[in-house]
Amino acid sequence: MSPAKSPTRPQAARYAALTALFEAAGFPAVEPAILQPTSLFLDLIGEDIRGRMYLTSDAAGEELCLRPDYTIPVCRAHLDGPGATTPARYSYCGPVFRQRREGAGEFMQAGVECFGRPDEAEADAHVLALALESLATLGVDDATIQIGDEALFRAVLDGLDLAPVWHRRLGELFGERDRLDAAIAAMTGGVPEGAMPAPALMRALDGVDPATAQEAVAELLRLSGLRPVAGRSAADIAGRLLEQAALATHDSGTDRAAELLSAFLSIRGRPREAVTAMESFAARSGLDLAAALAGFTARLDALEAAGVEVGNLEFSADFGRRLDYYTGFVFEIHSASRKDAGQIVGGGRYDRLLALLGAETHIPATGFSIWLDRI
């Protein structure tokens, strides 16, 4: 690991100013453990992050890592505390650890997390307004802000007559535009037969109910003398084959769905203009987006009430986070003069995360992180 440089006196002063700003806004500072269970991040983010983490193990053999971010450790600390079911706010400013091709493997991150606040539009607005105030404190005066809302995309999916496997697949790919476009293209022509294992079997299974498919797979395994491997049962194999058969099916309904999805994902612009475009899209398509659009508009109103200049934001219907636990409004902030630095702030709503970490009740959550080494 490349050693991180100790903060200079001006940097230390900036970090102290950020912490003071967060605490004045009602977000007291916390410092979760640097060593975290590796499994937490692998389960929630995926195996891809393993190669970017610094790993070790304890005396009992449990694999641990140096925290690669703050959000998951703060959520975990909240759930382990006595007030897990009550609304809470936290801030942080400290080191995180990731292996990188360039730069130190230890770098500074700051941000806030807001749990359990019921007025979600106002909570999201408060968080974005605080992110912008934080950047002003750090001397950034050329912020460009991109926003998106997965709830709008989910409303479109829910309104389409899609097979469950397509609904799930497309939902999983939101935020990864290239892969999402490839999946939408596959809807219009099905999966090429040569790309499917056992195409004749898949054609035979097309439209078959799960119980019958399971019996067929079990019988094939018995006749061939094969056994399921890696703990996969006949039901698991049948379910996977049924999914592949459904993905390979092509009809006029999937053609229309693909056309509508592509049209929706192309909507972008200033938020109020985008609302008008989405209302027009809903009218043309016959999809009921009223509730999702009302929620989005309420958030724009809340942002304006919080002092955010909504006309300076850029909305993209295809913009989202690749992590499964993000559920709605998301934002990303760049510096116009340092576009090559990547995002300097990322945040949004992640209502699914605390439940995935074991929360017994629904806990809405929103927050942001600042990449201090990019400023």
N, C-alpha and C positions, 0 to 999 in steps of 0.2 A: 504494500500500500504506500502510495506517495504520501509523505507526511503533510498534514495541513499546516499552513502558516498560522502563527498566533495572530489574532486580530490586532491591527494597528490601533492607535489611540482614537483616530477618527471613526474607524469601524466599530470599536467598542462603544463609542458615544452614540452611533446610529442604532446599534442593537438595543442599548438602554432606552433610547427615545421610542423605539418600536414597542418595547415591553411596557413602557409607561403609557403609550397610546392605547394599547390593548386593555390594560387594566382600567384606565379611565373610561373605556367603552363598556366595561362590565365583564371582561374576559380575564380572570386571574391566571397567572402563570403557573404551569405545571411542568414537571420534568419526569416523564415515564422512563422506565428502565432502558438502558442502552442495549442490554442483552435481551432478546426476544425469542420465543419459540419459532424456529424456521417454518414449521408446518402452517402457522397462521398465514404467512405470506404466500406460501405455495398453494394453499387451498383457496385463497381469495384472489390472488393475482395470476397464478399459474406457474408452471415449471419454468417458463422462460426467464423468470426473475432469478432463478437459482444461480446462474452464471454471473450475475451482477452483485451478488451478496457476499459478505465476508462471513464465513461459517466456522463454527467450533462446536464443541459438545461438552456437556457437564459430566460429573463423576458417575451419574446414573446412565450415561449414554444418550441422553436426549440431545438432538441436534438443535443448536442455537445459532442465532445470527446477530450481528450488529444491526441495529434498526436501520432499514433503508428509507424509511419515512416516519412521519409522526402520527398520521391520522389513525392507523390501525392500533398502535400502542396507546394513544390517548383514549380511543374507544374501549380498548381492553381494560385500561386502568379505571375508567368510569364504571364499567360493569362490575369490576371487582370491589368497588367502593360501596359505602353504606347507602348512597343516594342514587342508585342505578335507575330507579323508576321516576325520579323527579327531574324537571328541567335543569340543565346545567350549561355553563359556558366555560371554555378553557382557552388559554393561549400558550404559545411555546416559542422559544427562540434558542436554537442549539444545533449541535452537529448531527448529521445523518451520514450514512456510510454506504457507498455503492462503488463497485469497480467500474472504472471508466477508461476509455482509450486515451483520453487527454484530461489533464487536470488531476487534482488531489482526489483520493478516494474518500476523504472526509471533507464535508463542506457544510455550510450553515444554511438552515432553513428556519423560517418563522411563519406563524399563521395562527388561525383560530378555528375552533370547532364549537358548534352550537347544537345542543341536544334537547329534544322534547318541547320545543317551542311550537304551540299549536297554530299560530298565525303564520303559515308557511310563506306566503308572498312577502309579508313584511320582514320575516327572518332572512329570506334570500336577499331582499333589498338592503337590509342592514349590513349583511356580510359583504356584498359587492361595494357598497359605499365605504365600508371600513377598509377594504382592500385598496381602493383608490386613495383614501386618506393616508394609508400606510406608504404608498408609493410617493405621494407628495412629501411625506416626512423624509423619505430617502432621496429626495431631489429629482425624481422622475417626473418630467412635465410633458412627455410626448407619448403617453399611453394610448394604444389602440386596443379596443375591447371587442372580442367576438363572443356571441352568446348563442345558445341552442337550448332545446327542450325536448328530451326524450319522450315526455308524456304526449307530445303532439304526434310523434311518429307511432307510438303505441296506439293512439286513437285511430290513426289511419289503418294500421294492421288489424285492429279489432273490427273495423268496419268492412274489411274485405272478406270474401268467402274463400278463405284459405284452409287447406288441410293443416291440422295441428302441427305436423312436422315442419311445414313451410313457415308457419307463424313463429314457431320456436327458433328455427334457423335464422330467419331474418332479424328477429329481435336480438339474438346473440351477436349479430354482425354489425348492429348499429354503432356508428363511431369509427368504423373501418370502411371507408367509402369504396376502395378498390374491391375488397372482398364482397361487399354488399352489392356492388354493380355486377360482379361476376355471378352472384347467386340469382339476381333478378334476370340476368341474361339467360341463365339456365332454365328459369321458369318458362321461357317462351319456346324452348326447344327440347326440354327434357335433358336428362343426362345421356350422353352418347353411350350406346350399348357397349362399346368396347371398354368404357370406363367403369362398367359395373361388374362385380364378381357374380358369376353364375347367372347370366341374363335370362336364360330360360326359366330358372327357378323363380327369379323375381317376377317374370311375367305371370307365372302360375300363382304367385302369392298376391298379385295386384287385386285389391278389393277383398281379400280374405280376412276374416275376423281373427284377432290375436290368438284365441284358444285353438282354432283350427290350424293356424300357422305353427303354433308351438307343437301340436301333435305331429304335423308333417316333418318338422325339423327333427324331433325326437326319433321318428321312424327312420328318417334318412341316416341319422347317426347310428341307430341300432343296426340297420342293414349293412352299413359300410364298416362297422366294427370300430368306428372312431369314438373318442370321448371328448367332451368339451374341455378346452384348455383355459388356463389362467383364471379359474374360478367362474367361468361363464357358463350359465345353464342354458338348456334348450330354449327357455323363455327369453333369456337375454339375446341369444342369437336370432330367434324369431323376431323379436322387437326391432333389432337392428336391420334385418332384412326387410321388414315391413316399412321402416323409415326410408330405406333406399328405394324401395319400389314406389313409395309415394312421391319421393323427390324426382323419380324418373318419369312420372306420369305427366302428360301434357294435354291440356284441354283449353277451350276458349276462355274459361274462367281465369286460368293462370295468366293467359295473355293479357286480359284486361287488368288484372291485379298488377302485373309487371309494368304496364303502361302508366297506371295511376301512381305507383310507387316512384317511378322515375320522374314523373311530373312534380310530385310533392317534394322530392329530395332536391330538385333544382331551384326551389324557392329560396331567395336570399335578398338581403337589402336592409334598409333601416327598419327597426322593429315595427313601427306603426304601419309602414307601407307593406311589410311582410304579412301583418294581420289581414290587411285588405286582400292581398294575394291569396292567402289561405282561405279566407271566406269565399272568394270567387272559386277556388279549387273545390271546396266542399259543395258549393251549389252545383257545379258542373258534374261532379262525380257522384252526387247523391249520398256522400258519406256524412255521418253525424259527428262533427268536430266541435259542436257548440260548447260542451263542458270544458274540453281541453283549451279551446281558444279563450273562453272566459277566464280560466285560470292564468293563462299567459298574459292576457290584457290586465288582469288584476295585479300581476307582478310588475308590469310596466308602470302602472299607476303608482304602485308602492315605491318603485325606483325613483320616480319623479318626486314623490313626497320626501324621499330620503336625500334629495339633492343631486341625484345622478342625472346627467344630461342624456336622456334616452336617444335623442337624435344623433348622438355621437357613437352609439353602439352599432355593431354590425351583426345581423341575425343570419344564420345559415340553418336551413331545415335538416341538413345532413350532419351537423356538428354535434358530437357527443363524446363521451368518455368510453374507452374500450373496456373498462372494468365493469363487471356485472352488477356491482352494488350501487352504481349511480342510477337514479330513477327519474330525474326531471331536469330542472334548470341547471345549466352548466355555463361556465365562462372561462375565458383564457385571455390573458393580457400580455401584450408584447410592447417593446420599446420601438417606436418608429425609426429611431436612429441606430438601433442595434438588432436588426431583423435576423441576423445570422446567429444571435445568441439563443434563439428559441424563446419559449414562453418564460416570462418572469414571474407570473402569477397564474395559478390554476385553481379552480374551485367549483363548487356546485352542491347540488342536493344528492345525498346518498342514503335514502331512507331504508335501504335493504341491509346496510352493513351491520348495524348492531344486532339485528335478528340473526344474521349469519354467524355472529360471534357468540350467540347464545342468549340474547335478551328474551325474556319471557313475554314481554308486551311490545307492541309497536312503538318505536322511538324515532320520530322524524329527526333528521340530522342534516346540517349544512355547514360549510366552512371553506377555507382557502389556505393555500400554502404559497409562500414567497421563496423563490430561488435566489437567495441573497448573493451567491457567487456570480450571478449573471447581471448584477446591477453595479 
